Amino acid sequence: MRPPSPVALALPLIGLALALPTPAHAADSTLWTFHKGVAVRYGTFTLNDAYLTQVFGAQNDELKLEYDMGWRLVEIGATAGFAQDSGFLQTSSGTASDEHDMLSLYPLGADLRVRLDFFDEQWLVPTGGIGGNFWLWGENWYVPDPTTDNARAGSKLGWSWSAGGMLRLDAFDRKAASELVAQTGIDDTFLVCEYKHNYMPTGAKELHMSGWEVTGGLRFDF
């Protein structure tokens, strides 16, 4: 399936953000207020490598932690993820054997993100970004002969683009939001969802790890 383009993902979010009720004035005086944010996201990803798809399936689960800092319209972020899946090695005819195989993936990334957060207490904040990837991976499988190597590992560099949105939960219960600020220092709480397309250049004998991912979760801004 062909992944959606950045424009196709961004336009509906921008239109919905503009249609939602917001305060009548833009918060120009606070557009450059510095913030920090942490997020926990969970989702699914797919890889383009035919071998990996046959062994581990077309889609796999992923957990991500994110730390961001910046201003209302632009921020930089760092992410660390973990994914692990198991399957069975393929025979020469392309069918599954009875030998167990496991893939562990540790995707690390740094992103520059634009936030269309123009108004105080704006309900929906569309986002888009571009960043660099550094992924660590390891694969191990069962081999009856203990003297035979049954593991390999490596790393890959690449880049990605992303599009998503953040739903500000504070707008639905302002009293609870005020109490949360007083008790914990959390200024804003968001439900977040993001689509990311990863480009991981590869050599002729390397695993093809380009693909896409969709994750969602909670974000807290301080």
N, CA, C and O of each residue as an XYZ file, in Angstrom:
888
protein
N       0.832     -1.191      0.000
C       0.000      0.000      0.000
C       0.869      1.243      0.000
O       1.805      1.357      0.791
N       0.555      2.177     -0.890
C       1.352      3.389     -0.999
C       1.056      4.322      0.157
O      -0.113      4.600      0.424
N       2.089      4.826      0.867
C       1.848      5.694      2.019
C       1.300      7.038      1.583
O       1.603      7.489      0.479
N       0.490      7.702      2.428
C      -0.046      9.017      2.085
C       1.050     10.066      2.032
O       2.085      9.941      2.686
N       0.801     11.110      1.234
C       1.767     12.189      1.112
C       1.656     13.131      2.304
O       0.620     13.143      2.968
N       2.703     13.935      2.605
C       2.625     14.889      3.715
C       1.475     15.873      3.555
O       0.824     16.217      4.541
N       1.207     16.339      2.324
C       0.131     17.307      2.088
C      -1.217     16.680      2.405
O      -2.063     17.313      3.037
N      -1.426     15.428      1.969
C      -2.697     14.754      2.220
C      -2.943     14.559      3.711
O      -4.093     14.582      4.148
N      -1.902     14.370      4.490
C      -2.052     14.213      5.932
C      -2.279     15.538      6.634
O      -3.039     15.605      7.600
N      -1.632     16.586      6.165
C      -1.647     17.859      6.883
C      -2.913     18.663      6.641
O      -3.408     19.300      7.571
N      -3.454     18.659      5.437
C      -4.581     19.527      5.120
C      -5.818     19.278      5.987
O      -6.403     20.247      6.469
N      -6.250     18.021      6.213
C      -7.418     17.833      7.083
C      -7.198     18.329      8.497
O      -8.121     18.872      9.104
N      -5.994     18.157      9.043
C      -5.710     18.627     10.399
C      -5.741     20.139     10.480
O      -6.278     20.701     11.434
N      -5.163     20.806      9.479
C      -5.163     22.270      9.472
C      -6.583     22.798      9.381
O      -6.951     23.735     10.090
N      -7.385     22.194      8.501
C      -8.759     22.631      8.353
C      -9.564     22.447      9.619
O     -10.351     23.322      9.981
N      -9.381     21.308     10.313
C     -10.104     21.063     11.548
C      -9.660     22.008     12.650
O     -10.485     22.473     13.436
N      -8.373     22.295     12.717
C      -7.860     23.211     13.736
C      -8.447     24.607     13.564
O      -8.788     25.264     14.548
N      -8.566     25.059     12.329
C      -9.125     26.383     12.072
C     -10.622     26.423     12.334
O     -11.167     27.476     12.664
N     -11.297     25.270     12.186
C     -12.738     25.239     12.379
C     -13.137     25.155     13.845
O     -14.243     25.561     14.199
N     -12.273     24.643     14.697
C     -12.599     24.500     16.113
C     -12.670     25.861     16.791
O     -11.921     26.767     16.428
N     -13.564     26.020     17.776
C     -13.661     27.304     18.476
C     -12.402     27.585     19.280
O     -11.911     26.709     19.992
N     -11.881     28.789     19.175
C     -10.697     29.231     19.912
C     -10.922     30.641     20.400
O     -11.840     31.303     19.913
N     -10.139     31.136     21.331
C     -10.273     32.515     21.746
C     -10.127     33.464     20.568
O      -9.480     33.150     19.569
N     -10.739     34.626     20.707
C     -10.792     35.556     19.576
C      -9.465     36.211     19.286
O      -9.307     36.818     18.227
N      -8.518     36.115     20.170
C      -7.257     36.813     19.945
C      -6.108     35.824     19.879
O      -6.099     34.815     20.586
N      -5.158     36.117     19.040
C      -3.943     35.309     18.983
C      -3.034     35.699     20.132
O      -2.932     36.874     20.484
N      -2.385     34.722     20.705
C      -1.528     34.988     21.872
C      -0.136     35.371     21.401
O       0.828     34.640     21.629
N      -0.032     36.529     20.739
C       1.245     36.942     20.180
C       2.300     37.110     21.256
O       3.479     36.844     21.023
N       1.877     37.556     22.443
C       2.850     37.839     23.499
C       3.472     36.568     24.061
O       4.512     36.632     24.716
N       2.859     35.423     23.817
C       3.382     34.188     24.395
C       3.812     33.172     23.333
O       4.081     32.016     23.661
N       3.880     33.585     22.076
C       4.266     32.649     21.025
C       5.671     32.098     21.245
O       5.981     30.995     20.795
N       6.521     32.857     21.932
C       7.895     32.427     22.120
C       8.190     32.054     23.567
O       9.337     32.100     24.011
N       7.133     31.683     24.297
C       7.330     31.149     25.640
C       7.967     29.765     25.550
O       7.482     28.896     24.826
N       9.044     29.571     26.281
C       9.782     28.311     26.219
C       9.042     27.225     26.995
O       8.478     27.494     28.056
N       9.041     26.013     26.476
C       8.410     24.886     27.156
C       9.270     23.636     26.999
O      10.153     23.560     26.144
N       8.979     22.662     27.853
C       9.555     21.322     27.741
C       8.404     20.326     27.774
O       7.373     20.580     28.397
N       8.579     19.208     27.109
C       7.522     18.218     27.062
C       8.054     16.806     27.059
O       9.143     16.541     26.550
N       7.279     15.897     27.633
C       7.593     14.470     27.589
C       6.356     13.734     27.082
O       5.227     14.136     27.362
N       6.576     12.665     26.343
C       5.460     11.901     25.787
C       5.779     10.418     25.815
O       6.933     10.008     25.693
N       4.744      9.635     25.976
C       4.823      8.181     25.856
C       3.860      7.787     24.748
O       2.675      8.116     24.799
N       4.376      7.078     23.739
C       3.551      6.708     22.589
C       3.703      5.220     22.282
O       4.762      4.624     22.479
N       2.623      4.656     21.801
C       2.603      3.242     21.425
C       1.938      3.121     20.062
O       0.997      3.857     19.764
N       2.414      2.209     19.238
C       1.813      2.093     17.929
C       2.360      0.926     17.138
O       2.857     -0.054     17.693
N       2.255      1.056     15.833
C       2.660     -0.014     14.930
C       3.570      0.539     13.845
O       3.460      1.702     13.458
N       4.475     -0.316     13.357
C       5.351      0.095     12.265
C       5.483     -1.045     11.273
O       5.239     -2.206     11.600
N       5.869     -0.697     10.067
C       6.101     -1.692      9.035
C       7.443     -1.421      8.380
O       7.863     -0.269      8.265
N       8.114     -2.480      7.952
C       9.406     -2.391      7.282
C       9.274     -2.916      5.857
O       8.458     -3.796      5.584
N      10.083     -2.367      4.949
C       9.972     -2.724      3.542
C      10.705     -4.004      3.170
O      10.510     -4.521      2.071
N      11.541     -4.525      4.056
C      12.334     -5.703      3.744
C      11.441     -6.936      3.599
O      10.700     -7.280      4.520
N      11.511     -7.601      2.440
C      10.641     -8.757      2.178
C      10.928     -9.901      3.145
O      10.000    -10.576      3.592
N      12.202    -10.131      3.476
C      12.555    -11.201      4.410
C      11.956    -10.937      5.791
O      11.368    -11.832      6.398
N      12.108     -9.691      6.289
C      11.570     -9.357      7.608
C      10.054     -9.494      7.630
O       9.489     -9.967      8.616
N       9.396     -9.086      6.560
C       7.940     -9.183      6.494
C       7.484    -10.639      6.519
O       6.497    -10.968      7.177
N       8.190    -11.504      5.812
C       7.815    -12.914      5.792
C       7.999    -13.572      7.150
O       7.185    -14.398      7.562
N       9.067    -13.205      7.841
C       9.373    -13.855      9.117
C       8.561    -13.266     10.264
O       8.008    -14.008     11.076
N       8.485    -11.927     10.338
C       7.908    -11.274     11.506
C       6.542    -10.652     11.261
O       5.927    -10.143     12.198
N       6.053    -10.681     10.031
C       4.757    -10.099      9.742
C       4.879     -8.695      9.184
O       5.930     -8.063      9.287
N       3.790     -8.210      8.590
C       3.804     -6.909      7.920
C       3.816     -5.751      8.908
O       4.379     -4.700      8.604
N       3.208     -5.914     10.090
C       3.134     -4.838     11.071
C       3.576     -5.350     12.432
O       3.295     -6.488     12.806
N       4.284     -4.476     13.178
C       4.852     -4.854     14.462
C       4.598     -3.745     15.474
O       4.449     -2.581     15.103
N       4.549     -4.108     16.755
C       4.282     -3.136     17.820
C       5.552     -2.386     18.202
O       6.667     -2.886     18.052
N       5.344     -1.154     18.708
C       6.478     -0.304     19.064
C       6.106      0.588     20.245
O       4.983      1.086     20.324
N       7.047      0.786     21.157
C       6.896      1.708     22.284
C       7.938      2.809     22.145
O       9.105      2.535     21.867
N       7.508      4.072     22.342
C       8.421      5.198     22.185
C       8.307      6.160     23.361
O       7.219      6.407     23.881
N       9.464      6.702     23.770
C       9.553      7.784     24.740
C      10.125      9.001     24.030
O      11.030      8.880     23.204
N       9.590     10.177     24.358
C       9.991     11.391     23.645
C      10.213     12.533     24.630
O       9.480     12.684     25.607
N      11.231     13.327     24.351
C      11.500     14.545     25.126
C      11.645     15.707     24.152
O      12.412     15.631     23.192
N      10.896     16.794     24.406
C      10.897     17.954     23.508
C      11.189     19.224     24.282
O      10.941     19.310     25.485
N      11.718     20.207     23.573
C      11.876     21.543     24.129
C      11.798     22.555     22.982
O      12.230     22.287     21.861
N      11.240     23.714     23.297
C      11.137     24.728     22.255
C      10.087     25.761     22.588
O       9.885     26.104     23.753
N       9.418     26.258     21.560
C       8.437     27.318     21.685
C       7.110     26.868     21.091
O       7.001     25.731     20.632
N       6.102     27.731     21.089
C       4.775     27.307     20.664
C       4.727     26.938     19.189
O       3.896     26.119     18.795
N       5.582     27.511     18.372
C       5.516     27.269     16.938
C       6.597     26.325     16.421
O       6.469     25.789     15.320
N       7.643     26.117     17.185
C       8.721     25.240     16.722
C       9.415     24.619     17.935
O       9.558     25.256     18.978
N       9.839     23.373     17.780
C      10.526     22.693     18.872
C      11.442     21.619     18.301
O      11.302     21.196     17.154
N      12.373     21.197     19.129
C      13.231     20.070     18.770
C      12.956     18.949     19.763
O      12.619     19.197     20.921
N      13.103     17.721     19.297
C      12.797     16.596     20.162
C      13.735     15.431     19.948
O      14.375     15.311     18.903
N      13.810     14.578     20.947
C      14.600     13.354     20.880
C      13.705     12.190     21.261
O      12.927     12.290     22.210
N      13.806     11.080     20.528
C      12.980      9.911     20.795
C      13.846      8.667     20.956
O      14.905      8.540     20.340
N      13.380      7.773     21.781
C      14.003      6.464     21.958
C      12.887      5.428     21.964
O      11.903      5.573     22.690
N      13.039      4.390     21.161
C      11.984      3.398     21.046
C      12.491      1.983     21.247
O      13.694      1.727     21.307
N      11.532      1.076     21.348
C      11.862     -0.339     21.469
C      10.782     -1.162     20.786
O       9.589     -0.923     20.969
N      11.219     -2.131     19.998
C      10.298     -3.060     19.346
C      10.969     -4.420     19.293
O      12.175     -4.530     19.070
N      10.178     -5.439     19.499
C      10.711     -6.800     19.445
C       9.624     -7.738     18.939
O       8.479     -7.682     19.389
N       9.990     -8.584     18.017
C       9.020     -9.521     17.473
C       9.720    -10.833     17.140
O      10.931    -10.872     16.918
N       8.938    -11.902     17.110
C       9.500    -13.220     16.837
C       8.731    -13.891     15.710
O       7.584    -13.547     15.424
N       9.379    -14.843     15.087
C       8.776    -15.597     14.001
C       9.567    -16.863     13.774
O      10.235    -17.358     14.682
N       9.494    -17.390     12.566
C      10.198    -18.626     12.228
C      10.994    -18.428     10.942
O      10.508    -17.831      9.981
N      12.208    -18.932     10.940
C      13.067    -18.836      9.763
C      12.398    -19.478      8.544
O      11.608    -20.415      8.661
N      12.740    -18.944      7.385
C      12.171    -19.450      6.145
C      13.052    -20.556      5.554
O      14.279    -20.511      5.649
N      12.402    -21.543      4.945
C      13.130    -22.581      4.221
C      13.510    -22.053      2.842
O      13.107    -20.954      2.461
N      14.280    -22.832      2.102
C      14.700    -22.418      0.761
C      13.513    -22.244     -0.186
O      13.610    -21.529     -1.183
N      12.401    -22.896      0.126
C      11.210    -22.775     -0.722
C      10.319    -21.612     -0.314
O       9.292    -21.368     -0.948
N      10.703    -20.878      0.756
C       9.940    -19.712      1.174
C       8.850    -19.987      2.183
O       8.042    -19.099      2.457
N       8.793    -21.179      2.744
C       7.809    -21.503      3.772
C       8.461    -21.437      5.151
O       9.684    -21.494      5.276
N       7.626    -21.318      6.181
C       8.135    -21.198      7.547
C       8.673    -22.534      8.036
O       8.055    -23.579      7.832
N       9.841    -22.488      8.689
C      10.418    -23.691      9.288
C      10.011    -23.753     10.757
O       9.171    -22.969     11.199
N      10.598    -24.678     11.516
C      10.316    -24.769     12.951
C      11.425    -24.138     13.788
O      11.483    -24.357     14.998
N      12.303    -23.359     13.161
C      13.406    -22.709     13.879
C      13.014    -21.274     14.234
O      12.658    -20.471     13.371
N      13.091    -20.981     15.534
C      12.659    -19.696     16.068
C      13.615    -18.570     15.677
O      14.827    -18.775     15.619
N      13.066    -17.373     15.407
C      13.866    -16.198     15.051
C      13.294    -14.991     15.786
O      12.076    -14.858     15.905
N      14.171    -14.105     16.284
C      13.716    -12.919     17.017
C      14.471    -11.687     16.540
O      15.687    -11.723     16.350
N      13.734    -10.595     16.350
C      14.313     -9.309     15.947
C      14.055     -8.272     17.030
O      12.915     -8.094     17.461
N      15.103     -7.589     17.472
C      14.994     -6.490     18.438
C      15.450     -5.208     17.757
O      16.488     -5.181     17.096
N      14.670     -4.154     17.922
C      14.951     -2.885     17.259
C      14.907     -1.761     18.278
O      13.978     -1.671     19.082
N      15.939     -0.888     18.237
C      16.032      0.249     19.148
C      16.168      1.523     18.308
O      17.284      1.975     18.053
N      15.047      2.103     17.876
C      15.118      3.303     17.032
C      15.348      4.570     17.859
O      14.584      4.874     18.775
N      16.398      5.294     17.526
C      16.702      6.578     18.145
C      16.538      7.664     17.088
O      16.820      7.438     15.911
N      16.081      8.847     17.508
C      15.871      9.901     16.526
C      15.927     11.281     17.136
O      15.765     11.447     18.345
N      16.158     12.274     16.289
C      16.117     13.689     16.663
C      15.318     14.413     15.590
O      15.558     14.218     14.399
N      14.363     15.254     16.009
C      13.429     15.865     15.065
C      13.323     17.365     15.295
O      13.449     17.856     16.417
N      13.089     18.074     14.199
C      12.691     19.480     14.230
C      11.225     19.517     13.841
O      10.864     19.090     12.744
N      10.372     20.022     14.726
C       8.933     19.962     14.519
C       8.318     21.362     14.510
O       8.671     22.212     15.326
N       7.402     21.585     13.583
C       6.605     22.808     13.529
C       5.240     22.524     14.138
O       4.606     21.524     13.801
N       4.781     23.399     15.034
C       3.462     23.275     15.670
C       2.606     24.470     15.258
O       3.024     25.619     15.409
N       1.423     24.202     14.745
C       0.500     25.278     14.383
C      -0.364     25.612     15.594
O      -1.580     25.420     15.589
N       0.297     26.115     16.625
C      -0.340     26.418     17.913
C      -0.420     27.942     18.059
O       0.391     28.544     18.762
N      -1.397     28.561     17.395
C      -1.456     30.018     17.297
C      -2.260     30.678     18.403
O      -2.029     31.846     18.713
N      -3.201     29.956     19.008
C      -4.140     30.576     19.932
C      -4.028     29.965     21.325
O      -3.689     28.791     21.476
N      -4.318     30.780     22.341
C      -4.381     30.263     23.707
C      -5.462     29.190     23.792
O      -6.577     29.380     23.305
N      -5.127     28.069     24.410
C      -6.056     26.962     24.616
C      -6.628     26.422     23.307
O      -7.770     25.965     23.279
N      -5.858     26.466     22.231
C      -6.286     25.887     20.955
C      -6.492     24.383     21.128
O      -5.605     23.685     21.618
N      -7.661     23.886     20.725
C      -7.992     22.484     20.981
C      -7.095     21.530     20.210
O      -6.511     20.614     20.789
N      -6.984     21.742     18.907
C      -6.233     20.827     18.065
C      -5.023     21.546     17.487
O      -5.154     22.613     16.887
N      -3.842     20.957     17.669
C      -2.593     21.553     17.205
C      -1.969     20.624     16.153
O      -1.385     19.603     16.514
N      -2.081     20.960     14.855
C      -1.409     20.144     13.832
C       0.110     20.282     13.944
O       0.618     21.339     14.319
N       0.815     19.225     13.622
C       2.277     19.231     13.693
C       2.861     18.586     12.437
O       2.207     17.797     11.757
N       4.090     18.941     12.158
C       4.835     18.325     11.065
C       6.312     18.487     11.333
O       6.729     19.477     11.935
N       7.109     17.530     10.896
C       8.527     17.622     11.210
C       9.398     16.816     10.272
O       8.929     16.068      9.414
N      10.691     17.007     10.479
C      11.713     16.268      9.740
C      12.850     15.988     10.709
O      13.130     16.793     11.597
N      13.504     14.844     10.535
C      14.546     14.512     11.500
C      15.497     13.440     11.015
O      15.372     12.919      9.907
N      16.454     13.125     11.879
C      17.442     12.097     11.590
C      17.217     10.864     12.438
O      16.737     10.959     13.568
N      17.564      9.705     11.896
C      17.382      8.426     12.591
C      18.717      7.718     12.794
O      19.599      7.758     11.937
N      18.839      7.077     13.934
C      19.949      6.167     14.197
C      19.354      4.954     14.893
O      18.937      5.028     16.049
N      19.321      3.842     14.180
C      18.670      2.647     14.702
C      19.693      1.561     15.028
O      20.594      1.282     14.237
N      19.541      0.963     16.189
C      20.295     -0.221     16.571
C      19.375     -1.432     16.426
O      18.193     -1.357     16.759
N      19.904     -2.531     15.937
C      19.080     -3.720     15.767
C      19.885     -4.980     16.059
O      21.111     -4.991     15.955
N      19.186     -6.017     16.418
C      19.809     -7.315     16.649
C      18.854     -8.422     16.255
O      17.644     -8.300     16.439
N      19.389     -9.496     15.716
C      18.581    -10.648     15.326
C      19.268    -11.910     15.847
O      20.483    -12.055     15.717
N      18.501    -12.810     16.427
C      19.060    -14.096     16.860
C      18.051    -15.200     16.589
O      16.841    -14.975     16.630
N      18.554    -16.377     16.316
C      17.694    -17.496     15.960
C      18.259    -18.790     16.523
O      19.432    -18.879     16.885
N      17.404    -19.769     16.583
C      17.797    -21.076     17.134
C      18.509    -21.900     16.067
O      18.028    -22.043     14.943
N      19.664    -22.437     16.446
C      20.418    -23.351     15.582
C      20.779    -24.579     16.418
O      21.351    -24.428     17.498
N      20.460    -25.800     15.949
C      20.767    -26.999     16.752
C      22.244    -27.151     17.074
O      22.585    -27.675     18.134
N      23.118    -26.716     16.205
C      24.564    -26.859     16.413
C      25.068    -25.669     17.234
O      25.068    -24.548     16.726
N      25.501    -25.874     18.499
C      25.931    -24.757     19.354
C      27.198    -24.067     18.859
O      27.498    -22.955     19.292
N      27.940    -24.700     17.970
C      29.163    -24.082     17.459
C      28.888    -23.144     16.279
O      29.798    -22.474     15.790
N      27.655    -23.098     15.832
C      27.283    -22.251     14.694
C      26.777    -20.903     15.180
O      25.979    -20.829     16.115
N      27.239    -19.851     14.547
C      26.802    -18.504     14.909
C      25.300    -18.363     14.679
O      24.806    -18.727     13.612
N      24.570    -17.841     15.660
C      23.122    -17.711     15.520
C      22.626    -16.313     15.865
O      21.482    -16.144     16.285
N      23.477    -15.318     15.690
C      23.074    -13.942     15.996
C      23.850    -12.963     15.121
O      24.974    -13.231     14.696
N      23.221    -11.834     14.869
C      23.892    -10.730     14.189
C      23.261     -9.432     14.659
O      22.117     -9.419     15.113
N      24.010     -8.340     14.549
C      23.527     -7.041     15.018
C      24.172     -5.949     14.180
O      25.151     -6.184     13.471
N      23.605     -4.748     14.273
C      24.151     -3.643     13.510
C      23.433     -2.348     13.818
O      22.639     -2.267     14.755
N      23.716     -1.350     13.030
C      23.094     -0.031     13.182
C      22.876      0.564     11.795
O      23.517      0.165     10.822
N      21.954      1.529     11.724
C      21.650      2.168     10.453
C      21.345      3.638     10.686
O      20.763      4.015     11.703
N      21.747      4.459      9.727
C      21.451      5.888      9.738
C      20.418      6.196      8.665
O      20.389      5.546      7.620
N      19.576      7.181      8.919
C      18.584      7.579      7.930
C      17.901      8.867      8.335
O      18.386      9.587      9.208
N      16.779      9.157      7.706
C      16.028     10.366      8.025
C      14.538     10.071      7.873
O      14.154      9.021      7.357
N      13.702     11.008      8.328
C      12.266     10.781      8.303
C      11.519     12.101      8.222
O      12.058     13.157      8.551
N      10.275     12.028      7.780
C       9.343     13.148      7.902
C       8.100     12.655      8.631
O       7.788     11.465      8.615
N       7.401     13.579      9.266
C       6.245     13.171     10.072
C       5.138     14.215      9.962
O       5.380     15.378      9.639
N       3.920     13.765     10.239
C       2.748     14.651     10.301
C       1.812     14.093     11.355
O       1.639     12.879     11.464
N       1.211     14.973     12.127
C       0.335     14.495     13.192
C      -0.479     15.610     13.802
O      -0.640     16.681     13.217
N      -0.985     15.342     14.981
C      -1.794     16.324     15.679
C      -1.796     16.061     17.171
O      -1.567     14.937     17.619
N      -2.061     17.127     17.946
C      -2.130     17.039     19.403
C      -3.466     17.634     19.852
O      -3.778     18.779     19.526
N      -4.253     16.858     20.598
C      -5.538     17.305     21.125
C      -5.343     17.755     22.566
O      -4.996     16.949     23.430
N      -5.565     19.042     22.829
C      -5.322     19.606     24.164
C      -6.472     19.235     25.098
O      -7.594     19.711     24.927
N      -6.191     18.380     26.089
C      -7.225     17.898     27.000
C      -7.647     18.960     28.011
O      -8.751     18.891     28.550
N      -6.791     19.932     28.275
C      -7.110     20.981     29.243
C      -8.376     21.737     28.858
O      -9.094     22.219     29.734
N      -8.661     21.849     27.561
C      -9.810     22.615     27.099
C     -11.126     21.978     27.523
O     -12.152     22.658     27.529
N     -11.131     20.690     27.879
C     -12.361     20.005     28.238
C     -12.672     20.092     29.735
O     -13.820     19.902     30.139
N     -11.673     20.373     30.548
C     -11.884     20.496     31.991
C     -10.855     21.480     32.534
O      -9.778     21.080     32.978
N     -11.183     22.745     32.497
C     -10.221     23.786     32.885
C      -9.933     23.763     34.385
O      -8.832     24.112     34.811
N     -10.915     23.356     35.186
C     -10.687     23.286     36.629
C      -9.636     22.223     36.947
O      -8.702     22.474     37.709
N      -9.790     21.048     36.363
C      -8.807     19.990     36.591
C      -7.444     20.388     36.053
O      -6.418     20.046     36.642
N      -7.424     21.119     34.924
C      -6.154     21.567     34.361
C      -5.453     22.538     35.303
O      -4.234     22.477     35.459
N      -6.214     23.435     35.935
C      -5.623     24.385     36.882
C      -5.062     23.677     38.104
O      -4.001     24.041     38.610
N      -5.779     22.664     38.576
C      -5.291     21.910     39.726
C      -4.033     21.135     39.370
O      -3.127     21.000     40.193
N      -3.977     20.625     38.139
C      -2.795     19.876     37.709
C      -1.574     20.784     37.641
O      -0.476     20.368     38.011
N      -1.749     22.012     37.175
C      -0.640     22.970     37.131
C      -0.131     23.248     38.542
O       1.075     23.256     38.788
N      -1.067     23.477     39.466
C      -0.680     23.817     40.842
C       0.023     22.661     41.543
O       0.958     22.877     42.314
N      -0.418     21.442     41.279
C       0.108     20.290     42.000
C       1.355     19.685     41.363
O       2.211     19.152     42.070
N       1.469     19.760     40.048
C       2.571     19.067     39.372
C       3.424     19.961     38.481
O       4.530     19.571     38.105
N       2.938     21.148     38.136
C       3.671     22.008     37.210
C       3.426     21.690     35.752
O       4.062     22.280     34.880
N       2.509     20.760     35.464
C       2.181     20.421     34.073
C       1.237     21.476     33.518
O       0.113     21.621     33.998
N       1.685     22.209     32.512
C       0.882     23.287     31.944
C      -0.180     22.782     30.976
O      -1.302     23.288     30.973
N       0.154     21.802     30.163
C      -0.767     21.287     29.150
C      -0.647     19.778     29.055
O       0.441     19.219     29.195
N      -1.775     19.126     28.817
C      -1.822     17.685     28.587
C      -2.462     17.440     27.235
O      -3.510     18.007     26.926
N      -1.830     16.591     26.420
C      -2.304     16.342     25.061
C      -2.478     14.848     24.811
O      -1.732     14.022     25.337
N      -3.483     14.520     23.994
C      -3.496     13.254     23.289
C      -2.785     13.479     21.964
O      -3.119     14.421     21.245
N      -1.814     12.643     21.624
C      -1.017     12.869     20.424
C      -1.127     11.673     19.483
O      -1.280     10.531     19.917
N      -1.048     11.961     18.196
C      -1.023     10.921     17.180
C      -0.090     11.380     16.069
O      -0.129     12.545     15.672
N       0.743     10.484     15.565
C       1.733     10.872     14.560
C       1.953      9.763     13.540
O       2.059      8.586     13.884
N       2.019     10.167     12.296
C       2.458      9.290     11.208
C       3.878      9.691     10.847
O       4.165     10.876     10.675
N       4.769      8.713     10.730
C       6.161      9.003     10.371
C       6.607      8.053      9.266
O       6.368      6.847      9.328
N       7.259      8.618      8.256
C       7.817      7.808      7.171
C       9.337      7.830      7.300
O       9.954      8.895      7.313
N       9.930      6.645      7.395
C      11.367      6.498      7.618
C      12.074      6.077      6.337
O      11.650      5.149      5.648
N      13.153      6.775      6.039
C      14.015      6.441      4.908
C      15.365      6.005      5.473
O      16.092      6.816      6.047
N      15.699      4.726      5.311
C      16.929      4.169      5.866
C      17.755      3.594      4.712
O      17.575      2.429      4.357
N      18.661      4.390      4.116
C      19.473      3.898      2.990
C      20.188      2.607      3.353
O      20.609      2.415      4.494
N      20.319      1.734      2.379
C      20.850      0.408      2.673
C      21.728     -0.084      1.543
O      21.570      0.329      0.394
N      22.654     -0.970      1.872
C      23.501     -1.594      0.875
C      22.869     -2.855      0.314
O      21.771     -3.243      0.714
N      23.567     -3.491     -0.612
C      23.005     -4.645     -1.320
C      22.746     -5.828     -0.396
O      21.804     -6.583     -0.634
N      23.552     -6.018      0.652
C      23.407     -7.180      1.517
C      22.939     -6.799      2.920
O      23.187     -7.535      3.875
N      22.269     -5.665      3.051
C      21.795     -5.208      4.347
C      20.279     -5.335      4.439
O      19.591     -5.417      3.421
N      19.764     -5.351      5.668
C      18.326     -5.361      5.873
C      17.728     -4.025      5.431
O      18.296     -2.963      5.685
N      16.596     -4.095      4.777
C      15.908     -2.888      4.319
C      14.933     -2.445      5.407
O      13.897     -3.078      5.610
N      15.263     -1.359      6.106
C      14.458     -0.938      7.242
C      13.650      0.326      6.977
O      13.059      0.877      7.906
N      13.609      0.791      5.753
C      12.702      1.890      5.435
C      11.269      1.410      5.623
O      10.989      0.215      5.526
N      10.362      2.347      5.894
C       8.963      1.999      6.094
C       8.227      3.133      6.776
O       8.675      4.279      6.741
N       7.103      2.822      7.395
C       6.311      3.858      8.056
C       5.822      3.351      9.404
O       5.841      2.151      9.677
N       5.385      4.286     10.241
C       4.878      3.948     11.563
C       3.769      4.919     11.952
O       3.757      6.068     11.510
N       2.847      4.455     12.773
C       1.773      5.275     13.341
C       1.761      5.033     14.842
O       1.633      3.893     15.288
N       1.894      6.101     15.623
C       1.922      5.985     17.079
C       0.981      7.013     17.701
O       0.706      8.058     17.112
N       0.502      6.704     18.879
C      -0.352      7.614     19.637
C      -0.098      7.457     21.120
O       0.400      6.424     21.568
N      -0.443      8.491     21.888
C      -0.220      8.409     23.317
C      -0.506      9.713     24.024
O      -1.302     10.525     23.552
N       0.151      9.914     25.167
C      -0.033     11.090     25.999
C       1.225     11.938     26.042
O       2.341     11.417     26.056
N       1.033     13.253     26.063
C       2.146     14.187     26.168
C       1.840     15.201     27.266
O       0.702     15.642     27.424
N       2.882     15.564     28.026
C       2.765     16.545     29.096
C       3.782     17.656     28.844
O       4.972     17.392     28.666
N       3.299     18.904     28.832
C       4.161     20.072     28.664
C       4.332     20.795     29.986
O       3.383     20.940     30.757
N       5.562     21.252     30.241
C       5.871     21.952     31.493
C       6.276     23.403     31.217
O       6.573     24.149     32.151
